[in-house]
Amino acid sequence: MPNVDSNQINQLTGGIIAAALKVHKALGPGLLESAYSVCLLYELRRSQFQVDVQRPVPIIYEEVTLDCGYRLDMVVNDIAVVELKAIDRFAPIHSAQMLTYLKLTGYPVGLLINFNVPLLKVGIKRLLNPRPASKFLMAQ
């Protein structure tokens, strides 16, 4: 994981959001999450982002690392977690899940993107990790 500052995080999340807006404009709401995922992956890679899909998230309990089957939808540039949804609306559990993923992985920022909305800007939530890994420098 590279060292990053808040300007780099802002630029990265702005680029991800721009790609998501492009996908949403082309497809609109009403499709399955998997359709948006493939299109967003294409758009991000076309824009020269490094994207890892379905990255495992192990749970560390006491001294044991457990694979419980949790996966991150996307990790972009080894900095931002992107979780995609195609749901009626966000529930508090979605933000809680993202914050837990950030805590477990140490990534500094996460984007929840819900494509099942008429206007995508209301379907985006950006969450910051209150305690990012020491490899991330969170200069304000």
N, CA and C of each residue as an Amber inpcrd file, in Angstrom:
protein
   420
   0.8370000  -1.1820000   0.0000000   0.0000000   0.0000000   0.0000000
   0.8800000   1.2440000   0.0000000   0.6540000   2.1210000  -0.9520000
   1.5040000   3.3130000  -1.0500000   1.1430000   4.3570000  -0.0060000
   2.1010000   5.2580000   0.2450000   1.8100000   6.4040000   1.1050000
   0.9960000   7.4020000   0.2880000  -0.0810000   7.9000000   0.8800000
  -0.9370000   8.8490000   0.1760000  -1.3490000   9.9710000   1.1060000
  -1.6890000  11.1120000   0.5200000  -2.2090000  12.2150000   1.3250000
  -3.6570000  12.4750000   0.9200000  -4.2980000  13.4120000   1.5910000
  -5.7190000  13.6560000   1.3480000  -5.9850000  14.1560000  -0.0700000
  -5.0520000  14.9020000  -0.6720000  -5.2440000  15.3470000  -2.0570000
  -5.2720000  14.1670000  -3.0220000  -4.3800000  13.2110000  -2.8160000
  -4.3650000  12.0200000  -3.6660000  -5.6450000  11.2100000  -3.4870000
  -6.1110000  11.1080000  -2.2560000  -7.3560000  10.3840000  -1.9920000
  -8.5230000  11.0840000  -2.6810000  -8.5690000  12.4070000  -2.5910000
  -9.6390000  13.1630000  -3.2400000  -9.6080000  12.9870000  -4.7520000
  -8.4230000  13.0390000  -5.3440000  -8.2990000  12.8460000  -6.7930000
  -8.7400000  11.4450000  -7.1940000  -8.3080000  10.4560000  -6.4320000
  -8.6630000   9.0730000  -6.7410000 -10.1650000   8.8560000  -6.6400000
 -10.7720000   9.2670000  -5.5260000 -12.2120000   9.0510000  -5.3770000
 -12.9990000   9.8630000  -6.4120000 -12.5000000  11.0380000  -6.7670000
 -13.1390000  11.8120000  -7.8290000 -13.1180000  11.0810000  -9.1570000
 -12.0020000  10.4340000  -9.4650000 -11.8940000   9.6580000 -10.7020000
 -12.8080000   8.4440000 -10.7090000 -12.9160000   7.7850000  -9.5700000
 -13.8110000   6.6250000  -9.4600000 -15.2600000   7.0690000  -9.6360000
 -15.6250000   8.1680000  -8.9830000 -16.9940000   8.6820000  -9.0840000
 -17.3010000   9.1000000 -10.5190000 -16.3490000   9.7350000 -11.1890000
 -16.5550000  10.1250000 -12.5880000 -16.8180000   8.8990000 -13.4640000
 -16.0750000   7.8250000 -13.2290000 -16.2870000   6.5890000 -13.9940000
 -17.6610000   5.9970000 -13.6890000 -18.0530000   6.0180000 -12.4250000
 -19.3720000   5.4920000 -12.0420000 -20.4900000   6.3190000 -12.6700000
 -20.3240000   7.6370000 -12.6990000 -21.3190000   8.5030000 -13.3280000
 -21.4590000   8.1820000 -14.8180000 -20.3500000   7.9300000 -15.4670000
 -20.3760000   7.5910000 -16.8970000 -21.1350000   6.2840000 -17.1220000
 -20.8660000   5.2870000 -16.2770000 -21.5540000   4.0010000 -16.3950000
 -23.0470000   4.1830000 -16.1400000 -23.3890000   4.9160000 -15.0960000
 -24.7980000   5.1140000 -14.7520000 -25.5290000   5.8820000 -15.8520000
 -24.8770000   6.8620000 -16.4250000 -25.4920000   7.6350000 -17.5060000
 -25.7950000   6.7330000 -18.7030000 -24.9050000   5.8000000 -18.9880000
 -25.0880000   4.9010000 -20.1300000 -26.1390000   3.8210000 -19.8630000
 -26.1510000   3.2760000 -18.6350000 -27.0120000   2.1320000 -18.3460000
 -28.3090000   2.4910000 -17.6210000 -28.2620000   3.5240000 -16.7830000
 -29.4290000   3.8650000 -15.9790000 -29.6410000   2.8710000 -14.8480000
 -30.6590000   3.1000000 -14.0260000 -30.9440000   2.1870000 -12.9160000
 -31.7040000   0.9530000 -13.3960000 -31.8080000  -0.0500000 -12.5160000
 -32.6660000  -1.1960000 -12.7760000 -31.9850000  -2.4850000 -13.1670000
 -30.6640000  -2.4780000 -13.3070000 -29.9470000  -3.7000000 -13.6680000
 -29.3910000  -4.3730000 -12.4170000 -28.8550000  -5.5580000 -12.5960000
 -28.2010000  -6.2560000 -11.4950000 -26.8500000  -5.6240000 -11.1840000
 -26.4270000  -5.7730000  -9.9490000 -25.1260000  -5.2440000  -9.5160000
 -23.9980000  -5.7520000 -10.4130000 -24.0730000  -7.0000000 -10.8280000
 -23.0100000  -7.5890000 -11.6450000 -22.8160000  -6.8460000 -12.9720000
 -23.8820000  -6.3330000 -13.5580000 -23.7450000  -5.5750000 -14.8110000
 -22.9760000  -4.2850000 -14.5810000 -23.3020000  -3.5820000 -13.5100000
 -22.5920000  -2.3360000 -13.1990000 -21.1350000  -2.6230000 -12.8460000
 -20.9090000  -3.7220000 -12.1580000 -19.5500000  -4.0750000 -11.7450000
 -18.6460000  -4.2800000 -12.9570000 -19.1070000  -5.0420000 -13.9230000
 -18.2970000  -5.3110000 -15.1190000 -18.0250000  -4.0230000 -15.8900000
 -19.0570000  -3.1860000 -16.0230000 -18.8890000  -1.9340000 -16.7720000
 -17.9730000  -0.9530000 -16.0420000 -18.1320000  -0.8580000 -14.7120000
 -17.2630000   0.0370000 -13.9420000 -15.8230000  -0.4550000 -13.9780000
 -15.6220000  -1.7500000 -13.8600000 -14.2720000  -2.3060000 -13.9580000
 -13.6460000  -1.9440000 -15.3010000 -14.3970000  -2.1150000 -16.3690000
 -13.9060000  -1.7520000 -17.7110000 -13.5220000  -0.2760000 -17.7580000
 -14.4020000   0.5750000 -17.2580000 -14.1760000   2.0230000 -17.3200000
 -12.9650000   2.4370000 -16.4780000 -12.8350000   1.8700000 -15.2900000
 -11.7060000   2.2100000 -14.4180000 -10.3870000   1.7700000 -15.0420000
 -10.3390000   0.5630000 -15.5580000  -9.1010000   0.0740000 -16.1800000
  -8.7900000   0.8540000 -17.4490000  -9.8050000   1.2310000 -18.1840000
  -9.6100000   2.0440000 -19.3840000  -9.0110000   3.4050000 -19.0190000
  -9.3320000   3.8770000 -17.8190000  -8.8050000   5.1530000 -17.3240000
  -7.4730000   4.9860000 -16.5980000  -6.8570000   3.8220000 -16.7500000
  -5.5210000   3.5430000 -16.2160000  -5.4770000   3.3620000 -14.6950000
  -6.5990000   3.0240000 -14.0810000  -6.5930000   2.6950000 -12.6610000
  -6.2240000   1.2270000 -12.4990000  -5.5260000   0.9360000 -11.4210000
  -5.2120000  -0.4440000 -11.0550000  -6.3900000  -0.9370000 -10.2070000
  -7.0900000  -1.9660000 -10.6710000  -8.2800000  -2.4390000  -9.9680000
  -8.1460000  -3.9230000  -9.6590000  -8.3290000  -4.2380000  -8.3960000
  -8.3550000  -5.6310000  -7.9410000  -9.7970000  -5.9410000  -7.5810000
 -10.3390000  -7.0230000  -8.1070000 -11.7310000  -7.3740000  -7.8320000
 -11.8130000  -8.5850000  -6.8990000 -12.8430000  -8.5550000  -6.0780000
 -13.1420000  -9.6440000  -5.1490000 -11.9380000 -10.0060000  -4.2630000
 -11.2890000  -8.9890000  -3.7430000 -10.1430000  -9.1990000  -2.8570000
 -10.6320000  -9.7720000  -1.5230000 -10.0380000 -10.8800000  -1.0690000
 -10.4620000 -11.4790000   0.2020000 -10.1640000 -10.5740000   1.3960000
 -11.0280000 -10.6290000   2.3910000 -10.8320000  -9.8990000   3.6410000
 -10.8000000 -10.9260000   4.7680000  -9.6160000 -11.2830000   5.2400000
  -9.5540000 -12.2470000   6.3410000  -9.9380000 -11.5880000   7.6680000
 -10.4550000 -12.3780000   8.5500000 -10.7710000 -11.9300000   9.8950000
  -9.6620000 -12.4360000  10.8100000  -9.0640000 -11.5360000  11.5650000
  -8.0310000 -11.9350000  12.5180000  -8.6590000 -11.9150000  13.9040000
  -8.7720000 -13.1030000  14.4830000  -9.3690000 -13.2500000  15.7980000
  -8.3120000 -13.8570000  16.7170000  -7.9610000 -13.0980000  17.7460000
  -6.8390000 -13.4540000  18.6230000  -5.6130000 -13.6310000  17.7450000
  -4.9910000 -14.7850000  17.7200000  -3.8010000 -14.9750000  16.8760000
  -4.1080000 -15.7490000  15.5970000  -5.3740000 -15.9720000  15.2920000
  -5.7550000 -16.8230000  14.1860000  -6.3310000 -15.9750000  13.0490000
  -5.8620000 -16.2380000  11.8380000  -6.4190000 -15.5940000  10.6510000
  -7.4330000 -16.5480000  10.0390000  -8.6570000 -16.0590000   9.8850000
  -9.7520000 -16.8920000   9.3990000 -10.2760000 -16.3630000   8.0700000
 -10.4630000 -17.2680000   7.1250000 -11.1030000 -16.8920000   5.8730000
 -12.5800000 -17.1870000   6.0220000 -13.3630000 -16.1340000   6.1760000
 -14.8120000 -16.2730000   6.3800000 -15.5930000 -16.0070000   5.1020000
 -14.8960000 -15.8290000   3.9980000 -15.5760000 -15.6360000   2.7250000
 -15.9040000 -14.1960000   2.3780000 -15.4520000 -13.2400000   3.2010000
 -15.7160000 -11.8370000   2.8730000 -14.8140000 -11.3970000   1.7310000
 -15.3870000 -10.6270000   0.8070000 -14.6500000 -10.1440000  -0.3540000
 -14.9970000  -8.6740000  -0.5890000 -14.0010000  -7.8980000  -0.9670000
 -14.2210000  -6.5050000  -1.3620000 -14.5630000  -6.5030000  -2.8420000
 -15.6050000  -5.7650000  -3.2330000 -15.9740000  -5.7330000  -4.6510000
 -14.7960000  -5.2650000  -5.4910000 -14.2060000  -4.1260000  -5.1090000
 -13.0590000  -3.5890000  -5.8380000 -12.1360000  -2.8520000  -4.8770000
 -10.8550000  -2.9220000  -5.1710000  -9.8640000  -2.0740000  -4.5170000
  -9.1430000  -1.3470000  -5.6460000  -9.1630000  -0.0150000  -5.5900000
  -8.6110000   0.7910000  -6.6760000  -7.3000000   1.4300000  -6.2180000
  -6.2630000   1.1970000  -7.0200000  -4.9130000   1.7180000  -6.7710000
  -4.3950000   1.3520000  -5.3850000  -4.8740000   0.2580000  -4.8420000
  -4.4710000  -0.2350000  -3.5210000  -4.6880000   0.8220000  -2.4360000
  -5.7310000   1.6580000  -2.6330000  -6.0270000   2.7530000  -1.7050000
  -7.5050000   2.7960000  -1.3250000  -8.3860000   2.6740000  -2.3180000
  -9.8190000   2.8790000  -2.0920000 -10.6000000   1.5840000  -2.2640000
 -11.4740000   1.3120000  -1.3110000 -12.3970000   0.1850000  -1.3900000
 -13.6760000   0.6940000  -2.0550000 -14.1640000  -0.0450000  -3.0310000
 -15.4050000   0.3150000  -3.7110000 -16.3730000  -0.8480000  -3.5500000
 -17.5090000  -0.5640000  -2.9280000 -18.5670000  -1.5580000  -2.7640000
 -19.7550000  -1.1170000  -3.5950000 -20.2120000  -1.9900000  -4.4630000
 -21.3050000  -1.6760000  -5.3700000 -22.6140000  -2.2760000  -4.8790000
 -23.6860000  -1.5430000  -5.1180000 -25.0270000  -1.9830000  -4.7460000
 -25.9750000  -1.6690000  -5.8830000 -27.0830000  -2.3960000  -5.9360000
 -28.2040000  -2.1060000  -6.8220000 -29.4640000  -2.3590000  -5.9800000
 -29.7130000  -1.4380000  -5.0600000 -30.7640000  -1.5970000  -4.0500000
 -31.6650000  -0.3630000  -4.0350000 -32.7930000  -0.4570000  -3.3290000
 -33.7100000   0.6850000  -3.2420000 -33.0570000   1.8880000  -2.5830000
 -32.4030000   1.6590000  -1.4490000 -31.7250000   2.7480000  -0.7350000
 -30.7140000   2.1380000   0.2420000 -29.7520000   2.9570000   0.6120000
 -28.7850000   2.5210000   1.6070000 -29.4680000   2.3500000   2.9550000
 -29.0080000   1.3770000   3.7020000 -29.4160000   1.1820000   5.0880000
 -28.1790000   1.4200000   5.9520000 -28.3580000   1.7020000   7.2260000
 -27.1940000   1.9210000   8.0940000 -26.1800000   0.7720000   8.0720000
 -26.6350000  -0.4360000   7.8360000 -25.7180000  -1.5810000   7.8150000
 -24.6970000  -1.4740000   6.6870000 -25.0520000  -0.8100000   5.5990000
 -24.1030000  -0.6760000   4.4920000 -22.9020000   0.1890000   4.8860000
 -23.1600000   1.2890000   5.5790000 -22.0600000   2.1260000   6.0660000
 -21.2560000   1.3930000   7.1270000 -21.9490000   0.6750000   8.0060000
 -21.2580000  -0.0840000   9.0570000 -20.3560000  -1.1500000   8.4380000
 -20.8510000  -1.8200000   7.4110000 -20.0520000  -2.8340000   6.7360000
 -18.7960000  -2.2150000   6.1250000 -18.9480000  -1.0650000   5.4520000
 -17.7970000  -0.4140000   4.8410000 -16.7830000   0.0050000   5.8980000
 -17.2500000   0.5870000   6.9910000 -16.3170000   0.9930000   8.0510000
 -15.5890000  -0.2080000   8.6370000 -16.2680000  -1.3310000   8.7450000
 -15.6060000  -2.5490000   9.2280000 -14.5730000  -3.0250000   8.2240000
 -14.9010000  -3.0020000   6.9470000 -13.9220000  -3.3790000   5.9220000
 -12.7000000  -2.4710000   5.9830000 -12.9090000  -1.1790000   6.1610000
 -11.7790000  -0.2460000   6.2530000 -10.9360000  -0.5520000   7.4830000
 -11.5980000  -0.8390000   8.5920000 -10.8740000  -1.1690000   9.8240000
 -10.0490000  -2.4440000   9.6530000 -10.6380000  -3.4650000   9.0360000
  -9.9510000  -4.7450000   8.8700000  -8.7900000  -4.6690000   7.8840000
  -8.9090000  -3.8250000   6.8710000  -7.8900000  -3.7730000   5.8210000
  -6.8880000  -2.6430000   5.9940000  -7.2770000  -1.5770000   6.6970000
  -6.4000000  -0.4280000   6.8510000  -6.4780000   0.5750000   5.7170000
  -7.2920000   0.3060000   4.6890000  -7.4240000   1.2730000   3.5950000
  -8.0120000   2.5670000   4.1270000  -7.6110000   3.7100000   3.5600000
  -8.0370000   4.9840000   4.1150000  -9.4340000   5.4560000   3.7090000
  -9.9650000   4.9360000   2.6030000 -11.2380000   5.4700000   2.1070000
 -12.0500000   4.3670000   1.4370000 -13.3650000   4.5160000   1.5450000
 -14.2740000   3.5950000   0.8790000 -15.3950000   4.3530000   0.2010000
 -15.8290000   3.8240000  -0.9240000 -16.9790000   4.3820000  -1.6350000
 -18.0630000   3.3260000  -1.7280000 -19.2490000   3.6780000  -1.2550000
 -20.4360000   2.8680000  -1.4820000 -21.1410000   3.4870000  -2.6770000
 -21.4100000   2.6930000  -3.6960000 -22.0560000   3.2190000  -4.8920000
 -23.2950000   2.3730000  -5.1820000 -24.4610000   3.0140000  -5.0990000
 -25.7310000   2.3660000  -5.3920000 -26.2100000   2.8280000  -6.7620000
 -26.2030000   1.9260000  -7.7280000 -26.5880000   2.2710000  -9.0940000
 -28.1010000   2.2710000  -9.3130000 -28.8610000   1.7840000  -8.3590000
 -30.3080000   1.6740000  -8.5500000 -31.0350000   2.9390000  -8.0890000
 -30.5740000   4.0740000  -8.5650000 -31.1790000   5.3650000  -8.2360000
 -31.2880000   6.1810000  -9.5280000 -32.2980000   7.0690000  -9.6180000
 -32.4250000   7.8760000 -10.8280000 -31.2550000   8.8460000 -11.0310000
 -30.7170000   9.3790000  -9.9360000 -29.6110000  10.3280000  -9.9910000
 -28.4680000   9.7630000  -9.1480000 -27.3610000   9.4010000  -9.7800000
 -26.3020000   8.6630000  -9.0850000 -25.7030000   9.4270000  -7.9090000
 -25.6660000  10.7550000  -7.9840000 -25.0200000  11.4900000  -6.8880000
 -25.6950000  11.2190000  -5.5380000 -26.9660000  10.8330000  -5.5280000
 -27.6260000  10.4800000  -4.2590000 -27.3440000   9.0290000  -3.8710000
 -26.6970000   8.2790000  -4.7590000 -26.3650000   6.8840000  -4.4900000
 -24.8990000   6.6690000  -4.1800000 -24.1980000   7.7250000  -3.7720000
 -22.7640000   7.5960000  -3.4740000 -22.5060000   8.0540000  -2.0440000
 -21.8040000   7.2180000  -1.2970000 -21.3550000   7.5880000   0.0470000
 -19.8550000   7.3650000   0.1170000 -19.1500000   8.3610000   0.6030000
 -17.6940000   8.2800000   0.7880000 -17.4380000   8.2140000   2.2780000
 -16.7110000   7.1890000   2.6930000 -16.4050000   6.9980000   4.1110000
 -14.9050000   6.9340000   4.3070000 -14.4340000   7.6410000   5.3240000
 -13.0110000   7.6320000   5.6510000 -12.7560000   6.7150000   6.8260000
 -11.6270000   6.0380000   6.7780000 -11.2050000   5.1810000   7.8770000
 -10.6840000   6.0790000   8.9930000 -11.2860000   6.0240000  10.1830000
 -10.7920000   6.8730000  11.2680000  -9.3870000   6.4770000  11.7310000
  -8.9720000   5.2490000  11.4240000  -7.6410000   4.7760000  11.8010000
  -7.0020000   4.0160000  10.6470000  -6.5910000   4.7080000   9.5870000
  -5.9700000   4.0090000   8.4590000  -4.6410000   3.3960000   8.8850000
  -4.2140000   2.4210000   8.1170000  -2.9310000   1.7610000   8.3830000
  -1.8130000   2.7920000   8.3590000  -0.7520000   2.5240000   9.0830000
   0.3500000   3.4650000   9.1870000   0.9950000   3.7510000   7.8330000
   0.7730000   2.9080000   6.8480000   1.3340000   3.1450000   5.5220000
   0.6420000   4.3040000   4.8160000  -0.5210000   4.7000000   5.3060000
  -1.2570000   5.7970000   4.7010000  -1.0650000   7.0480000   5.5450000
  -0.5430000   8.0780000   4.9220000  -0.3360000   9.3480000   5.6030000
  -1.5300000  10.2330000   5.3040000  -2.2990000  10.5450000   6.3060000
  -3.5280000  11.2960000   6.1110000  -3.3070000  12.7800000   6.4250000
  -2.4940000  13.4360000   5.6390000  -2.2610000  14.8640000   5.8400000
  -3.5390000  15.6280000   5.5260000  -3.9010000  16.5440000   6.3630000
  -5.1530000  17.3040000   6.1540000  -4.9100000  18.5950000   5.4750000
